Amino acid sequence: MNTFALRPDLALVADWIKPDGHVLDLGCGSGELLAHLQQHKQVRGYGVDFDVANIVACVGRGVNAIQADLETGLSEFGDASFDTVVLSQTIQAMRHTEQILVEMLRVGREAIVTFPNFGYWGNRWQILKGRMPVSETMPYQWYNTPNIHWCMLGDFEALCAKNGIRVLERVVMDQGRRIHFMPNLLGSLAFYRVSRR
C-alpha cells in the first residue's frame, strides 16, 4: 500500500484514533482516512457511503466499504461494535442529524464528528454582504449545496447536552491551523470527540 499524506482535517481525526482499533467511517468518500489508519495504525473497520463510485474507490484502496444510505440509520450494526465511529464533514448534510449522532454512540464507544462552522467570520461577512457563504469548507452555491443544517460550536454542544453526550475533546481549525482564540469566530472547521456520559 502506498504512503500518502492526509489532508490536515483527516490527519487530526487520525490522531484521535487509537492503534489496533475497530473503526466505522460514515460518509467515507474514497476511503482515504481508513486506508491511512489501516497502514499506519493497524486499524480494522468499514466505510459506509451512498455513492457507488466511492465504494469502488475504497475497494481499490483495500478498504472494506458498504454502500448504504445513512439516513436509514445504522441498524445493521450491533451495539458497541466499534471503538470509534467517524462522521467527517457530513452531519450538516443529513436530514436526521440528531438520530445519526445518537446511533453513532450506540454502535461505537466514541464518535468523532467534524463540520463546517457556520459562525466563522468569513461566512458572517458574506451574509452581511447579502450572499450565502461559499468557502473552502463550504464550496457550494446556495442552490446546489448538499448542506441542509448549518450550526456553530454552541449549537452542536447543545445537541450533545440534550442527548446526554459528553464532549471529550474539541479542536477548531482554519486552513489547517488550530484556532485557540475566539474559535467560533475565527475557526472554519470544528472537530469533536464525544462519548456517552
C-alpha positions as CSV (number, residue, x, y, z in Angstrom):
1,M,0.0,0.0,0.0
2,N,1.4,3.4,-0.9
3,T,2.1,6.0,1.8
4,F,0.3,9.3,1.2
5,A,-0.2,12.5,3.2
6,L,-3.6,13.1,4.7
7,R,-5.4,16.4,4.4
8,P,-4.9,18.4,7.7
9,D,-8.5,17.7,8.8
10,L,-8.3,14.0,8.3
11,A,-4.8,13.9,10.0
12,L,-6.4,15.4,13.1
13,V,-9.1,12.7,13.1
14,A,-6.5,10.0,12.6
15,D,-4.5,11.3,15.6
16,W,-7.6,10.8,17.8
17,I,-8.0,7.1,16.8
18,K,-6.1,4.5,18.8
19,P,-4.0,1.8,17.1
20,D,-5.4,-1.6,16.6
21,G,-9.0,-0.3,17.0
22,H,-12.2,-1.1,15.1
23,V,-13.4,1.9,13.2
24,L,-16.6,2.7,11.3
25,D,-16.2,5.7,8.9
26,L,-19.6,7.1,7.8
27,G,-19.6,9.1,4.6
28,C,-16.2,7.6,4.0
29,G,-15.8,9.1,0.5
30,S,-12.9,7.3,-1.4
31,G,-11.6,5.7,1.8
32,E,-8.6,7.9,2.3
33,L,-8.9,8.0,6.1
34,L,-9.4,4.3,6.6
35,A,-6.6,3.4,4.2
36,H,-4.3,5.6,6.2
37,L,-5.4,4.1,9.5
38,Q,-5.0,0.5,8.2
39,Q,-1.5,1.3,7.1
40,H,-0.2,3.4,10.0
41,K,-2.3,2.2,13.0
42,Q,-3.3,-1.4,12.0
43,V,-7.0,-0.3,12.4
44,R,-9.7,-2.7,11.2
45,G,-13.0,-1.3,10.0
46,Y,-15.6,-0.4,7.4
47,G,-16.5,2.6,5.4
48,V,-20.1,3.5,4.6
49,D,-21.0,5.7,1.7
50,F,-24.0,6.2,-0.6
51,D,-22.0,6.9,-3.8
52,V,-21.1,3.7,-5.6
53,A,-18.1,5.4,-7.2
54,N,-16.7,6.0,-3.7
55,I,-17.3,2.3,-2.8
56,V,-15.3,1.3,-5.9
57,A,-12.5,3.7,-4.9
58,C,-12.5,2.3,-1.3
59,V,-12.1,-1.3,-2.7
60,G,-9.3,-0.1,-4.9
61,R,-7.5,1.1,-1.8
62,G,-8.1,-2.1,0.1
63,V,-10.8,-0.6,2.4
64,N,-13.9,-2.6,3.3
65,A,-16.8,-0.5,2.3
66,I,-20.6,-0.8,2.3
67,Q,-23.0,1.1,0.0
68,A,-25.8,2.4,2.2
69,D,-28.0,5.5,2.9
70,L,-27.0,6.8,6.4
71,E,-30.5,8.4,6.6
72,T,-32.0,5.0,7.2
73,G,-29.8,4.6,10.3
74,L,-27.2,2.1,11.4
75,S,-29.5,-0.9,12.3
76,E,-27.1,-3.4,10.5
77,F,-24.5,-2.7,13.2
78,G,-24.8,-4.1,16.7
79,D,-24.4,-2.1,20.0
80,A,-20.7,-1.2,20.8
81,S,-19.4,-3.0,17.6
82,F,-16.7,-0.3,17.1
83,D,-14.2,1.6,19.2
84,T,-14.7,4.7,17.1
85,V,-17.3,5.9,14.6
86,V,-16.3,8.8,12.4
87,L,-18.6,11.3,10.6
88,S,-16.4,13.8,8.8
89,Q,-17.9,16.9,7.2
90,T,-21.2,15.1,6.6
91,I,-23.5,15.8,9.6
92,Q,-24.6,19.1,8.1
93,A,-25.9,17.3,5.0
94,M,-28.0,14.8,7.0
95,R,-31.8,15.3,7.4
96,H,-31.9,13.3,10.6
97,T,-28.9,14.9,12.4
98,E,-29.9,14.0,15.9
99,Q,-30.7,10.4,15.1
100,I,-27.4,9.7,13.4
101,L,-25.5,11.2,16.3
102,V,-27.3,9.0,18.8
103,E,-26.9,5.9,16.6
104,M,-23.1,6.6,16.3
105,L,-22.8,6.3,20.0
106,R,-24.9,3.2,20.1
107,V,-22.6,1.3,17.7
108,G,-19.4,2.9,18.9
109,R,-17.8,3.6,22.2
110,E,-16.7,7.0,20.9
111,A,-17.6,9.2,18.0
112,I,-15.6,11.8,16.0
113,V,-17.7,14.5,14.3
114,T,-16.4,17.3,12.1
115,F,-18.4,20.0,10.4
116,P,-18.0,23.4,8.8
117,N,-18.5,26.2,11.4
118,F,-21.2,28.5,10.1
119,G,-20.2,31.1,12.8
120,Y,-16.8,31.6,11.0
121,W,-16.2,35.3,10.4
122,G,-15.8,34.8,6.6
123,N,-19.3,33.3,6.5
124,R,-20.8,36.1,8.6
125,W,-19.1,38.7,6.3
126,Q,-20.6,37.1,3.2
127,I,-24.1,37.1,4.8
128,L,-23.7,40.8,5.7
129,K,-22.8,41.5,2.0
130,G,-26.1,39.9,1.0
131,R,-24.9,36.5,-0.2
132,M,-24.9,32.9,1.2
133,P,-21.4,31.8,2.2
134,V,-19.1,30.0,-0.2
135,S,-15.7,28.9,1.2
136,E,-13.1,26.2,1.3
137,T,-15.2,24.2,3.9
138,M,-18.5,25.1,2.2
139,P,-17.7,25.1,-1.6
140,Y,-21.2,25.1,-2.9
141,Q,-23.7,27.8,-4.1
142,W,-27.0,28.1,-2.2
143,Y,-28.9,26.3,-5.0
144,N,-26.7,23.2,-5.2
145,T,-25.4,22.7,-1.7
146,P,-25.9,19.3,0.0
147,N,-25.7,21.1,3.3
148,I,-29.1,21.5,4.9
149,H,-28.3,22.1,8.6
150,W,-25.9,24.9,9.5
151,C,-24.6,25.0,13.0
152,M,-22.0,26.7,15.2
153,L,-20.0,25.3,18.0
154,G,-22.6,26.1,20.7
155,D,-25.4,24.5,18.6
156,F,-23.5,21.2,18.4
157,E,-22.6,21.3,22.1
158,A,-26.3,22.0,23.0
159,L,-27.3,19.0,20.9
160,C,-24.8,16.8,22.7
161,A,-26.0,18.0,26.1
162,K,-29.7,17.4,25.1
163,N,-28.8,13.7,24.3
164,G,-26.5,13.0,27.3
165,I,-23.4,13.1,25.1
166,R,-20.1,14.1,26.7
167,V,-17.6,16.2,24.7
168,L,-14.1,14.7,25.3
169,E,-12.1,17.0,23.0
170,R,-12.8,19.9,20.8
171,V,-10.5,21.4,18.2
172,V,-11.3,24.2,15.8
173,M,-9.2,24.9,12.7
174,D,-8.8,27.3,9.8
175,Q,-6.8,26.5,6.7
176,G,-5.1,23.6,8.6
177,R,-4.1,25.7,11.7
178,R,-5.6,25.2,15.1
179,I,-7.5,28.2,16.4
180,H,-7.5,28.8,20.2
181,F,-8.6,32.5,20.4
182,M,-12.3,33.1,19.6
183,P,-12.7,29.7,17.9
184,N,-16.4,30.2,16.9
185,L,-15.5,33.4,15.1
186,L,-12.0,32.5,13.7
187,G,-12.3,28.8,13.0
188,S,-13.9,27.5,9.8
189,L,-13.9,23.8,10.7
190,A,-14.9,22.1,14.0
191,F,-13.8,18.7,15.4
192,Y,-15.4,16.9,18.3
193,R,-14.6,13.7,20.0
194,V,-17.6,12.6,22.0
195,S,-18.9,9.7,24.1
196,R,-21.9,8.6,26.2
197,R,-21.7,10.1,29.8
